[in-house]
């Protein structure tokens, strides 16, 4: 049976009652099959699975969709019950930030100001602050995050390493629709026409991966991805399409690498990424 708690005090009591390995999956609700893959991964490795559902105002900019973001707690609880989740923590904003917006926040460092951080100033300050608070409140052994938000996953790993947070951060591969579109809570905002346009993102990643598999160098891989986006993403406005190393570090890219893309489709901003391997050229 899935237990639902809303306050810090309720969470403390419920968490203390659970011994053994605890895995946490942090969400903003509107759960879909991608979240279910996180829950399955947690269920496989942890004795108890704890889910947080909290739409975090700190990570929304002044022109972004905080009020519009879907809130579907009843449906989310049903997903959690089916997945065998033990405990759901769904706090209100005053429970997470009892003193108002926090004056002290986690600084994500240089990577937090690039890519998503460049397009969404302050975004990762808000993400890392709430993740650190939730890690402190839930005290998990393992924390599961999707690879779709790859920069976020990378920064959470770095934060836990740099600040000595005693948790194993586990990345879970992206779940996709049969046509390749990455699952996202924001996909519900897409019209039927936008839904087809959005395939330009995954098409670009697929073209880049195919070029890498064919032994092309980094420049050719990125060029192939751009060409595919231009051909298949008509109507989408590209924000960035980059090829970087798996830790998103600057410098030459060799061996394992990551392609990352972000674009506006109508009024909806989507992100996606995929692993590629750059083979030595003869």
C-alpha positions as CSV (number, residue, x, y, z in Angstrom):
1,X,0.0,0.0,0.0
2,X,1.3,3.4,-0.9
3,X,1.3,6.0,1.9
4,X,0.9,9.7,1.1
5,X,2.3,12.4,3.3
6,X,2.3,16.2,2.9
7,X,4.4,17.7,5.7
8,X,7.9,17.4,6.9
9,X,6.7,16.0,10.2
10,X,4.7,13.3,8.5
11,X,7.6,12.4,6.3
12,X,10.0,12.1,9.2
13,X,7.7,9.6,10.9
14,X,7.0,7.6,7.8
15,X,10.7,7.6,6.8
16,X,11.8,6.4,10.2
17,X,9.5,3.4,10.0
18,X,11.3,2.1,6.9
19,X,14.5,0.2,7.4
20,X,16.7,-1.3,4.7
21,X,17.7,0.4,1.4
22,X,15.7,3.4,0.4
23,X,15.5,4.7,-3.2
24,X,14.0,8.0,-4.1
25,X,12.5,9.2,-7.4
26,X,12.0,13.0,-7.5
27,X,9.3,14.3,-9.8
28,X,7.1,17.3,-10.5
29,X,4.1,15.0,-11.0
30,X,2.2,14.5,-14.3
31,X,3.8,11.0,-14.2
32,X,4.2,9.1,-17.5
33,X,5.9,6.0,-18.7
34,X,9.3,7.6,-18.4
35,X,8.7,8.1,-14.7
36,X,7.5,4.5,-14.5
37,X,10.8,3.4,-15.8
38,X,12.5,5.2,-12.9
39,X,10.1,3.6,-10.4
40,X,10.9,0.1,-11.8
41,X,14.6,0.8,-11.6
42,X,14.2,1.9,-8.0
43,X,12.0,-1.1,-7.2
44,X,14.7,-3.4,-8.5
45,X,17.5,-2.0,-6.3
46,X,15.8,-0.7,-3.2
47,X,13.9,-2.3,-0.3
48,X,11.6,0.8,-0.2
49,X,10.8,3.3,-2.9
50,X,10.0,6.9,-2.0
51,X,8.6,9.3,-4.6
52,X,8.5,13.1,-4.2
53,X,5.9,15.1,-6.1
54,X,6.6,18.9,-6.0
55,X,6.3,21.6,-8.7
56,X,9.3,23.7,-7.7
57,X,8.8,27.4,-8.2
58,X,12.5,28.1,-8.0
59,X,13.2,26.5,-11.3
60,X,10.7,28.5,-13.3
61,X,11.6,31.8,-14.9
62,X,9.2,34.8,-15.0
63,X,8.0,33.9,-18.5
64,X,7.8,30.1,-17.9
65,X,4.9,27.8,-17.2
66,X,4.7,27.4,-13.4
67,X,1.0,28.0,-13.2
68,X,0.4,26.0,-16.4
69,X,2.4,23.0,-15.3
70,X,0.0,20.0,-15.0
71,X,-0.9,18.9,-11.4
72,X,-2.4,15.5,-11.5
73,X,-1.9,14.1,-8.0
74,X,-4.7,11.5,-8.0
75,X,-3.5,10.0,-11.3
76,X,0.1,10.1,-10.1
77,X,-0.8,8.2,-6.9
78,X,-2.4,5.5,-9.0
79,X,0.8,5.2,-11.1
80,X,2.8,4.9,-7.8
81,X,0.4,2.2,-6.4
82,X,0.8,0.2,-9.6
83,X,4.6,0.4,-9.4
84,X,4.7,-0.7,-5.7
85,X,5.9,2.7,-4.3
86,X,5.9,2.6,-0.5
87,X,5.8,6.3,0.2
88,X,4.8,9.5,-1.6
89,X,5.9,13.0,-0.3
90,X,3.8,15.7,-1.9
91,X,4.5,18.9,0.0
92,X,3.0,22.4,-0.6
93,X,5.3,25.3,-1.3
94,X,5.3,26.5,2.3
95,X,6.3,23.1,3.5
96,X,9.4,23.1,1.2
97,X,10.2,26.8,1.8
98,X,8.8,27.7,5.2
99,X,10.8,30.9,5.3
100,X,9.8,31.9,1.8
101,X,12.1,31.7,-1.2
102,X,15.5,30.7,0.2
103,X,18.2,33.3,0.4
104,X,20.9,30.6,0.3
105,X,20.9,28.4,-2.8
106,X,23.2,25.9,-4.4
107,X,25.5,27.4,-7.0
108,X,25.8,25.0,-9.9
109,X,29.2,26.4,-11.1
110,X,30.1,27.1,-14.7
111,X,28.2,24.2,-16.2
112,X,25.0,25.5,-14.7
113,X,25.3,28.7,-16.8
114,X,25.7,26.8,-20.1
115,X,23.2,25.1,-22.4
116,X,20.0,24.9,-20.4
117,X,21.4,27.4,-17.9
118,X,22.2,29.9,-20.7
119,X,18.7,29.7,-22.0
120,X,17.1,29.6,-18.5
121,X,19.1,31.8,-16.1
122,X,18.9,30.6,-12.5
123,X,17.3,27.3,-13.5
124,X,19.9,25.0,-12.1
125,X,20.3,27.1,-8.9
126,X,16.6,26.2,-8.3
127,X,16.9,22.6,-9.3
128,X,20.0,21.8,-7.2
129,X,18.6,23.7,-4.2
130,X,15.4,21.6,-4.2
131,X,17.2,18.4,-4.9
132,X,19.6,18.9,-2.0
133,X,16.7,19.8,0.3
134,X,14.8,16.7,-0.7
135,X,17.9,14.5,-0.3
136,X,18.2,15.9,3.2
137,X,14.5,15.3,4.0
138,X,14.2,11.8,2.5
139,X,17.7,10.5,3.4
140,X,17.9,7.9,0.6
141,X,20.6,5.4,-0.2
142,X,19.9,5.7,-4.0
143,X,18.4,8.5,-6.1
144,X,17.1,7.8,-9.6
145,X,17.0,10.4,-12.3
146,X,16.3,10.2,-16.0
147,X,18.9,10.7,-18.7
148,X,16.5,12.8,-20.7
149,X,17.5,15.7,-18.4
150,X,21.1,14.9,-19.0
151,X,22.6,18.2,-17.8
152,X,20.5,18.1,-14.7
153,X,21.7,14.5,-14.0
154,X,25.3,15.5,-14.5
155,X,25.0,18.5,-12.2
156,X,23.3,16.4,-9.5
157,X,26.1,13.9,-9.6
158,X,28.6,16.7,-9.4
159,X,26.8,18.3,-6.5
160,X,26.7,15.1,-4.5
161,X,30.4,14.4,-5.2
162,X,31.6,18.0,-4.4
163,X,29.4,18.4,-1.3
164,X,29.9,14.9,0.0
165,X,26.2,14.0,-0.1
166,X,26.0,10.3,0.9
167,X,23.8,9.0,-1.9
168,X,24.3,7.0,-5.1
169,X,22.9,8.9,-8.1
170,X,21.6,6.4,-10.7
171,X,20.9,7.5,-14.3
172,X,18.0,5.7,-16.1
173,X,17.9,5.7,-19.9
174,X,15.3,7.9,-21.8
175,X,12.0,6.3,-22.6
176,X,10.7,7.1,-26.1
177,X,7.5,6.8,-28.1
178,X,7.6,4.3,-31.0
179,X,8.4,7.1,-33.4
180,X,11.4,8.2,-31.3
181,X,9.9,11.2,-29.4
182,X,11.3,11.4,-25.9
183,X,8.6,11.1,-23.2
184,X,8.0,14.4,-21.4
185,X,5.3,16.0,-19.3
186,X,5.4,18.9,-21.7
187,X,4.4,16.8,-24.7
188,X,0.8,17.2,-23.7
189,X,1.1,20.9,-24.8
190,X,1.8,19.8,-28.4
191,X,-0.8,20.0,-31.1
192,X,-1.0,17.2,-33.6
193,X,1.0,19.3,-36.0
194,X,3.6,20.3,-33.3
195,X,3.9,16.6,-32.4
196,X,5.2,15.8,-35.9
197,X,7.5,18.8,-35.8
198,X,8.9,17.7,-32.5
199,X,10.3,14.6,-34.2
200,X,13.1,16.8,-35.6
201,X,14.9,16.6,-32.2
202,X,15.1,12.8,-32.0
203,X,15.7,12.7,-35.8
204,X,18.8,14.9,-35.4
205,X,20.1,12.7,-32.6
206,X,19.6,9.6,-34.7
207,X,21.4,11.1,-37.6
208,X,24.3,12.1,-35.5
209,X,24.5,8.6,-33.9
210,X,24.4,7.0,-37.3
211,X,27.3,9.2,-38.5
212,X,29.3,8.3,-35.5
213,X,28.7,4.6,-36.0
214,X,29.9,5.1,-39.6
215,X,33.2,6.3,-38.3
216,X,32.7,10.0,-39.0
217,X,34.6,12.6,-36.9
218,X,33.1,15.0,-34.4
219,X,32.6,17.8,-36.9
220,X,30.8,15.5,-39.4
221,X,28.7,14.0,-36.6
222,X,27.5,17.4,-35.5
223,X,26.9,18.5,-39.1
224,X,24.8,15.4,-39.8
225,X,22.7,16.1,-36.8
226,X,22.2,19.8,-37.9
227,X,21.2,18.7,-41.4
228,X,18.7,16.2,-40.1
229,X,17.2,18.8,-37.8
230,X,16.9,21.3,-40.6
231,X,15.2,18.7,-42.8
232,X,12.9,17.1,-40.2
233,X,12.4,20.0,-37.7
234,X,10.7,22.5,-40.0
235,X,8.7,24.8,-37.8
236,X,10.9,24.2,-34.7
237,X,13.3,26.9,-33.5
238,X,16.6,25.5,-32.5
239,X,18.1,26.7,-29.2
240,X,21.2,24.5,-29.2
241,X,22.6,21.3,-30.8
242,X,26.0,20.3,-29.4
243,X,28.3,17.4,-29.1
244,X,30.2,17.1,-25.9
245,X,31.9,14.6,-23.7
246,X,29.8,12.5,-21.2
247,X,30.6,14.8,-18.3
248,X,29.8,17.9,-20.4
249,X,33.3,19.1,-20.0
250,X,34.9,21.5,-22.6
251,X,37.6,20.3,-24.9
252,X,38.1,17.8,-27.7
253,X,35.6,15.0,-27.9
254,X,36.8,11.4,-28.4
255,X,35.3,8.0,-27.6
256,X,32.1,8.2,-25.6
257,X,30.2,11.4,-26.2
258,X,26.8,13.0,-25.9
259,X,24.6,14.8,-28.4
260,X,22.2,17.3,-26.8
261,X,19.5,19.3,-28.4
262,X,16.9,21.9,-27.3
263,X,14.3,23.6,-29.5
264,X,11.0,25.4,-29.3
265,X,8.0,23.7,-30.9
266,X,5.2,26.2,-31.0
267,X,5.1,27.6,-27.4
268,X,6.7,24.5,-25.9
269,X,10.4,24.1,-25.3
270,X,11.7,20.5,-25.6
271,X,15.1,18.9,-24.9
272,X,16.6,15.6,-25.8
273,X,20.0,13.9,-25.9
274,X,21.6,10.6,-26.9
275,X,24.9,8.8,-26.3
276,X,27.3,8.4,-29.3
277,X,30.7,6.9,-29.6
278,X,33.3,8.6,-31.8
279,X,35.6,6.0,-33.4
280,X,39.2,6.8,-34.2
281,X,39.6,7.7,-37.9
282,X,42.3,6.1,-40.0
